Amino acid sequence: MERNEILRILADWNFWKKELNCGIERKDYVEKAMKFLQANMIVSLIGVRRSGKSMLMKQIVRKLIESGIVNRNDTLIINFEDKRIVEGNLKLLDDFFATYIEEIKPTNKPIIFLDEIHKVPQWEKWVRTMHELEKAKILVSGSTSQLTKGELSTLLTGRHIDIVVFPLSFAEFLYFRNIQVSDKLDLITRENEIKSLLREYLKWGGFPEVVLAKDEETKKTILLSYFDDIIEKDVVERYKIRKREKIKLLAKFYLSNISSPITFSSLEELLHMNSVTIENFSSMLEESFLIFFTKVFHPSVKKQEKVARKVYSIDVGISNAIGFRIEESIGKLMENIVAIELKRRNSTSEIYYWKEYGKAEGKEVDFVVRENFNTEELIQVTYASKKEEVEKREVEALIKASEQLKCNKLI
């Protein structure tokens, strides 16, 4: 690629001579990424496609500039989703960096932001070299958890940190809708408005573009296109899947059965595939961040693997768009939202569900939060308008699990 073309591409994505649209700032992510970059860590932004990683990357750059930590010319953004970058390779990375150094002339050690870097084969070697030679600080992003499970993870143990970017939490959703809840009084005085927005969030989820869309037809169209893109680009193309319709059917099944227990063997008849293939396909869907599972907590790891796992969607909006009937089970949507929130808040914790040992129809608790081999929390999710409506069996299950797992923090 000619130098002028490289410079033209870079100029479009960078702050050197202009301001860029950065959207609504997601403060917690921005501050966390800045903290790790300043500690000279390689930062990886990973998460489901269209969760806001590219916009977040620009927000981080803007904040670094506004805070006086770096000059504009000390930042470099390369977006490998740009259609003008036909084929990414290590030589192209070298050419982009050389063009930047010679034409933009940074005055300090630059910070490089590599968006959707997984499109470049062996990119880990380039990043490792730049980091070890102290030529730059680096932040990378990608739409698959495989981004940092390969050579980068092996060679840079202790020198890189993953930040998982989720669709908007309900708190972020309210912020995007200009609803400020700073204390208990705000919650009480705006209760009806917040409940109405919760119903909207339960239906359409938290993908930023969907939240900001003006009408329901547009929201659904966006969500369906996200689903197709995730399946095609992050699963079928990435893993070279030939059975495209099979994995799409499996994804639709999971998204239509959120917060429900499943076993791979039970899906053999539906999909006309063996359970090993179903398990492999399920792992691919999980690697793309479209879904995730929780296993039952059991003292025996063998039994834990045999019991059904529960499936959750990364976003309830995409489940509703694919075919989940919101009117029939708001409780399952609420449970899914709590599952996402636990993943968001507890990056070092393990999340399970609990089922009474030895009883097929025994009591259940939705979430067991474990950390350092200890049970920290037990959480039961029930959708009810009043506290008095919470069913007795839900409370009894919590108490039973508390006795077995020696945990006193019950929610």
C-alpha positions as CSV (number, residue, x, y, z in Angstrom):
1,M,0.0,0.0,0.0
2,E,1.3,3.4,-1.0
3,R,2.3,5.8,1.8
4,N,-0.2,8.5,0.8
5,E,-3.0,6.0,1.0
6,I,-1.9,4.8,4.4
7,L,-1.7,8.4,5.6
8,R,-5.2,9.1,4.2
9,I,-6.6,6.1,6.1
10,L,-4.9,7.0,9.3
11,A,-6.1,10.6,9.1
12,D,-9.7,9.5,8.9
13,W,-9.4,7.6,12.2
14,N,-7.2,9.9,14.3
15,F,-7.4,13.1,16.4
16,W,-4.3,14.7,14.8
17,K,-6.1,17.5,12.9
18,K,-9.7,17.2,14.0
19,E,-12.2,16.1,16.6
20,L,-13.9,12.7,16.2
21,N,-17.4,11.6,17.2
22,C,-16.9,9.7,20.4
23,G,-20.5,9.1,21.4
24,I,-21.6,9.1,25.1
25,E,-18.7,8.4,27.4
26,R,-18.7,5.1,29.3
27,K,-16.7,6.4,32.2
28,D,-15.9,3.2,34.1
29,Y,-14.4,1.5,31.1
30,V,-12.4,4.6,30.1
31,E,-10.9,5.1,33.6
32,K,-10.0,1.4,33.9
33,A,-8.3,1.3,30.5
34,M,-6.3,4.5,31.2
35,K,-5.1,3.2,34.5
36,F,-3.7,0.0,33.0
37,L,-2.2,1.9,30.0
38,Q,-0.3,4.2,32.4
39,A,0.9,1.1,34.2
40,N,2.5,0.0,30.9
41,M,0.2,-3.0,30.5
42,I,-1.0,-4.1,27.1
43,V,-4.8,-3.6,27.3
44,S,-7.2,-5.8,25.4
45,L,-10.8,-4.7,24.9
46,I,-12.8,-7.8,24.1
47,G,-16.5,-8.4,23.9
48,V,-19.5,-9.0,21.6
49,R,-19.6,-7.3,18.3
50,R,-21.2,-3.8,18.4
51,S,-21.0,-3.5,22.2
52,G,-19.1,-0.2,21.7
53,K,-15.4,-1.2,21.7
54,S,-14.5,1.1,18.8
55,M,-16.3,4.1,20.2
56,L,-14.8,3.3,23.6
57,M,-11.3,3.3,22.1
58,K,-11.9,6.8,20.8
59,Q,-13.2,7.9,24.2
60,I,-10.0,6.7,25.8
61,V,-7.9,8.6,23.3
62,R,-9.9,11.8,23.8
63,K,-9.7,11.5,27.6
64,L,-5.9,11.0,27.4
65,I,-5.6,14.1,25.3
66,E,-8.0,16.2,27.4
67,S,-6.3,15.2,30.6
68,G,-2.9,16.4,29.3
69,I,-1.4,12.9,29.6
70,V,-0.5,12.7,25.9
71,N,-0.4,15.1,22.9
72,R,-2.6,14.5,19.9
73,N,0.3,13.4,17.8
74,D,1.3,10.8,20.4
75,T,-1.7,8.6,19.6
76,L,-2.3,6.3,16.7
77,I,-5.5,4.5,15.9
78,I,-5.6,1.8,13.3
79,N,-9.1,0.3,12.5
80,F,-8.8,-3.0,10.7
81,E,-12.5,-3.0,9.9
82,D,-11.8,-0.2,7.4
83,K,-12.7,-1.6,4.0
84,R,-9.6,0.0,2.4
85,I,-7.5,-2.4,4.4
86,V,-8.0,-5.4,2.1
87,E,-5.6,-7.8,3.8
88,G,-3.8,-7.2,7.1
89,N,-0.3,-8.6,7.7
90,L,2.8,-7.9,9.7
91,K,4.4,-5.9,6.9
92,L,1.4,-3.7,6.7
93,L,1.6,-3.0,10.5
94,D,5.2,-2.0,10.0
95,D,4.3,0.3,7.1
96,F,1.5,1.9,9.1
97,F,3.7,2.5,12.1
98,A,6.6,3.8,9.9
99,T,4.3,6.2,8.1
100,Y,3.0,7.5,11.4
101,I,6.5,8.0,12.9
102,E,7.8,9.8,9.8
103,E,4.8,11.9,8.9
104,I,3.2,12.7,12.3
105,K,6.4,12.8,14.3
106,P,5.2,12.0,17.8
107,T,7.2,13.8,20.5
108,N,6.8,11.1,23.2
109,K,6.4,7.3,23.3
110,P,3.2,6.8,21.4
111,I,0.1,4.9,22.4
112,I,-1.2,2.6,19.7
113,F,-4.8,1.5,19.4
114,L,-5.4,-1.5,17.2
115,D,-9.1,-2.0,16.5
116,E,-10.3,-5.5,15.5
117,I,-6.6,-6.6,15.4
118,H,-7.5,-10.3,15.1
119,K,-7.9,-9.8,11.4
120,V,-4.1,-9.6,11.1
121,P,-2.4,-13.1,11.3
122,Q,0.3,-13.4,14.0
123,W,-0.4,-9.9,15.2
124,E,0.7,-11.0,18.7
125,K,4.3,-11.1,17.6
126,W,4.2,-7.5,16.4
127,V,2.6,-6.3,19.6
128,R,5.0,-8.3,21.8
129,T,8.0,-6.8,19.9
130,M,6.7,-3.3,20.2
131,H,6.1,-3.7,23.9
132,E,9.4,-5.4,24.7
133,L,11.4,-2.8,22.8
134,E,9.4,-0.1,24.5
135,K,8.5,1.5,21.3
136,A,4.9,2.1,22.2
137,K,2.1,1.5,24.7
138,I,-0.6,-0.6,23.2
139,L,-4.3,-1.2,23.4
140,V,-6.0,-3.8,21.2
141,S,-9.6,-4.8,20.6
142,G,-11.5,-7.7,19.1
143,S,-14.9,-9.5,19.1
144,T,-13.8,-12.9,20.3
145,S,-12.4,-14.2,23.5
146,Q,-9.7,-16.0,21.5
147,L,-8.0,-12.7,21.0
148,T,-5.9,-13.1,24.1
149,K,-5.9,-16.9,24.5
150,G,-3.1,-17.6,22.1
151,E,0.5,-16.5,21.9
152,L,-0.1,-13.1,23.5
153,S,-1.4,-14.8,26.7
154,T,1.5,-17.2,26.7
155,L,4.3,-14.8,26.1
156,L,3.1,-11.8,28.0
157,T,1.9,-13.4,31.2
158,G,1.5,-10.6,33.7
159,R,2.0,-7.9,31.1
160,H,-1.5,-7.7,29.6
161,I,-4.9,-7.2,31.0
162,D,-8.3,-8.1,29.5
163,I,-11.3,-5.7,29.8
164,V,-14.6,-7.3,28.7
165,V,-16.9,-4.7,27.2
166,F,-20.6,-5.6,27.6
167,P,-23.7,-3.9,26.1
168,L,-25.0,-1.2,28.4
169,S,-26.0,-2.1,31.9
170,F,-29.4,-0.8,33.1
171,A,-27.5,2.0,35.0
172,E,-25.7,3.0,31.8
173,F,-29.0,2.7,29.8
174,L,-30.6,5.2,32.2
175,Y,-27.6,7.5,31.7
176,F,-27.8,7.2,27.9
177,R,-31.5,8.3,28.3
178,N,-30.6,11.3,30.4
179,I,-32.0,9.8,33.6
180,Q,-29.8,10.6,36.7
181,V,-30.3,8.5,39.8
182,S,-27.9,9.7,42.4
183,D,-29.7,8.9,45.6
184,K,-32.8,7.1,47.1
185,L,-35.0,10.2,46.6
186,D,-34.3,10.1,42.9
187,L,-35.4,6.5,42.8
188,I,-38.6,7.2,44.7
189,T,-39.7,10.3,42.9
190,R,-39.0,8.8,39.4
191,E,-40.1,5.3,40.2
192,N,-42.8,5.0,37.5
193,E,-40.5,6.5,34.8
194,I,-37.7,4.1,35.8
195,K,-40.1,1.1,35.8
196,S,-41.3,2.1,32.3
197,L,-37.7,2.3,31.1
198,L,-36.9,-1.1,32.7
199,R,-39.7,-2.7,30.6
200,E,-38.1,-1.0,27.5
201,Y,-34.6,-2.4,28.6
202,L,-36.1,-5.9,29.1
203,K,-37.5,-5.7,25.5
204,W,-34.7,-4.1,23.6
205,G,-31.5,-4.7,25.7
206,G,-28.4,-2.5,25.9
207,F,-26.6,-2.4,22.6
208,P,-25.7,1.4,22.4
209,E,-26.9,1.9,18.8
210,V,-30.2,0.1,19.6
211,V,-30.8,2.2,22.8
212,L,-30.3,5.4,20.8
213,A,-32.5,4.3,17.8
214,K,-35.8,6.2,17.7
215,D,-38.4,3.6,16.6
216,E,-39.0,-0.1,17.3
217,E,-38.7,-1.2,13.7
218,T,-35.2,0.3,13.5
219,K,-34.3,-1.4,16.8
220,K,-35.4,-4.8,15.6
221,T,-33.7,-4.4,12.2
222,I,-30.4,-3.5,14.0
223,L,-30.6,-6.4,16.4
224,L,-31.3,-8.9,13.6
225,S,-28.3,-7.6,11.6
226,Y,-26.1,-7.9,14.7
227,F,-27.1,-11.6,15.0
228,D,-26.3,-12.3,11.4
229,D,-23.0,-10.5,11.6
230,I,-21.9,-12.3,14.8
231,I,-22.8,-15.7,13.3
232,E,-21.2,-15.0,9.9
233,K,-18.1,-13.0,10.8
234,D,-17.2,-14.2,14.3
235,V,-18.2,-17.8,14.0
236,V,-18.7,-19.1,10.4
237,E,-15.8,-17.2,8.9
238,R,-13.5,-17.4,11.9
239,Y,-13.9,-21.2,12.4
240,K,-14.5,-22.0,8.7
241,I,-17.9,-23.7,9.5
242,R,-19.5,-25.6,6.7
243,K,-22.7,-26.3,8.5
244,R,-23.8,-22.7,8.6
245,E,-27.5,-23.4,9.0
246,K,-26.9,-25.8,11.9
247,I,-24.9,-23.4,14.0
248,K,-27.5,-20.7,13.3
249,L,-30.3,-23.0,14.4
250,L,-28.4,-23.8,17.6
251,A,-27.8,-20.1,18.3
252,K,-31.5,-19.4,17.8
253,F,-32.4,-22.2,20.1
254,Y,-30.2,-20.9,22.8
255,L,-31.5,-17.3,22.4
256,S,-35.1,-18.5,22.6
257,N,-34.4,-20.5,25.7
258,I,-32.5,-18.2,27.9
259,S,-32.2,-18.8,31.7
260,S,-33.1,-22.4,31.0
261,P,-31.2,-25.7,31.7
262,I,-29.9,-27.5,28.7
263,T,-27.8,-30.6,27.9
264,F,-25.9,-31.1,24.7
265,S,-27.3,-34.7,24.3
266,S,-30.9,-33.4,24.5
267,L,-30.3,-31.3,21.3
268,E,-29.1,-34.2,19.1
269,E,-32.5,-35.0,17.7
270,L,-33.4,-31.3,17.1
271,L,-30.1,-30.6,15.2
272,H,-29.4,-34.1,13.8
273,M,-25.9,-33.8,15.1
274,N,-23.9,-35.7,17.8
275,S,-23.4,-34.1,21.2
276,V,-19.7,-33.6,20.6
277,T,-20.3,-31.4,17.6
278,I,-23.0,-29.5,19.5
279,E,-20.6,-28.9,22.3
280,N,-18.0,-27.6,19.9
281,F,-20.4,-25.3,18.2
282,S,-21.6,-24.1,21.6
283,S,-18.0,-23.2,22.6
284,M,-17.7,-21.2,19.3
285,L,-20.9,-19.3,20.1
286,E,-19.5,-18.6,23.6
287,E,-16.2,-17.5,22.2
288,S,-18.0,-14.9,20.1
289,F,-19.7,-13.6,23.3
290,L,-23.2,-14.2,21.9
291,I,-24.1,-16.6,24.8
292,F,-22.6,-17.9,28.0
293,F,-23.3,-20.8,30.4
294,T,-23.4,-21.4,34.1
295,K,-22.9,-24.9,35.5
296,V,-24.4,-26.3,38.6
297,F,-22.3,-26.0,41.8
298,H,-21.5,-29.5,43.2
299,P,-18.6,-30.8,45.3
300,S,-18.0,-33.4,42.7
301,V,-16.6,-32.0,39.4
302,K,-17.7,-35.1,37.6
303,K,-21.3,-34.7,38.6
304,Q,-21.0,-30.9,37.9
305,E,-20.2,-31.7,34.3
306,K,-23.1,-34.2,33.9
307,V,-25.8,-32.0,35.2
308,A,-27.6,-29.6,32.8
309,R,-26.0,-26.1,32.4
310,K,-28.1,-22.9,32.1
311,V,-27.7,-20.7,29.0
312,Y,-27.8,-16.9,28.9
313,S,-27.7,-14.3,26.1
314,I,-25.2,-11.5,26.2
315,D,-28.1,-9.2,25.6
316,V,-31.9,-9.7,26.1
317,G,-32.7,-7.5,23.2
318,I,-31.1,-9.9,20.7
319,S,-33.0,-12.8,22.3
320,N,-36.4,-11.0,21.9
321,A,-35.5,-10.0,18.3
322,I,-34.7,-13.7,17.4
323,G,-38.0,-15.0,18.8
324,F,-38.1,-15.0,22.6
325,R,-41.6,-14.0,23.8
326,I,-41.2,-11.3,26.4
327,E,-44.8,-11.4,27.5
328,E,-44.6,-15.0,28.6
329,S,-41.5,-14.9,30.8
330,I,-40.3,-11.6,32.2
331,G,-38.8,-13.6,35.0
332,K,-36.4,-15.3,32.6
333,L,-35.4,-12.0,31.1
334,M,-34.8,-10.6,34.6
335,E,-32.6,-13.6,35.5
336,N,-30.6,-13.1,32.2
337,I,-30.0,-9.4,33.1
338,V,-28.7,-10.4,36.5
339,A,-26.5,-13.0,35.0
340,I,-24.9,-10.4,32.7
341,E,-24.5,-8.0,35.6
342,L,-22.7,-10.6,37.7
343,K,-20.3,-11.3,34.8
344,R,-19.8,-7.6,34.4
345,R,-19.1,-6.9,38.1
346,N,-17.2,-10.0,39.0
347,S,-14.5,-10.6,36.5
348,T,-12.5,-12.8,38.9
349,S,-15.5,-14.7,40.3
350,E,-17.0,-18.0,39.2
351,I,-20.7,-18.0,38.7
352,Y,-22.8,-21.2,39.2
353,Y,-26.4,-22.1,40.0
354,W,-27.4,-24.4,42.9
355,K,-29.7,-27.4,42.8
356,E,-30.5,-29.5,45.8
357,Y,-28.3,-32.6,45.8
358,G,-29.8,-35.9,44.9
359,K,-33.3,-34.6,44.1
360,A,-34.6,-34.3,40.5
361,E,-37.3,-31.8,41.5
362,G,-35.3,-30.3,44.3
363,K,-35.0,-26.6,45.3
364,E,-32.9,-24.3,43.1
365,V,-31.0,-21.0,43.5
366,D,-30.3,-19.0,40.4
367,F,-26.8,-17.8,41.2
368,V,-23.9,-18.9,43.4
369,V,-21.0,-16.5,43.3
370,R,-17.7,-18.1,44.2
371,E,-14.2,-16.5,44.7
372,N,-11.0,-18.1,46.1
373,F,-12.9,-21.4,46.8
374,N,-15.5,-19.6,49.0
375,T,-19.1,-19.0,48.3
376,E,-19.5,-15.2,48.6
377,E,-23.2,-14.7,47.6
378,L,-26.4,-16.6,46.9
379,I,-28.8,-14.8,44.6
380,Q,-32.4,-15.7,43.7
381,V,-34.1,-13.7,41.0
382,T,-37.9,-13.2,41.1
383,Y,-40.0,-10.7,39.2
384,A,-42.7,-9.3,41.4
385,S,-44.3,-5.9,41.9
386,K,-44.3,-6.2,45.7
387,K,-42.1,-7.9,48.2
388,E,-45.1,-9.9,49.6
389,E,-45.5,-11.6,46.2
390,V,-42.1,-13.3,46.3
391,E,-43.0,-17.0,46.6
392,K,-42.2,-18.9,49.7
393,R,-40.3,-21.6,47.8
394,E,-37.8,-19.0,46.5
395,V,-36.9,-18.0,50.1
396,E,-36.8,-21.6,51.2
397,A,-34.4,-22.5,48.4
398,L,-32.0,-19.7,49.5
399,I,-32.1,-20.9,53.1
400,K,-31.4,-24.5,52.1
401,A,-28.5,-23.5,49.8
402,S,-27.2,-21.2,52.6
403,E,-27.0,-24.2,55.0
404,Q,-25.2,-26.4,52.5
405,L,-22.8,-23.9,51.1
406,K,-22.1,-22.0,54.4
407,C,-23.0,-18.6,53.0
408,N,-24.8,-15.9,54.9
409,K,-25.1,-13.3,52.1
410,L,-28.5,-14.0,50.6
411,I,-30.1,-11.8,48.0
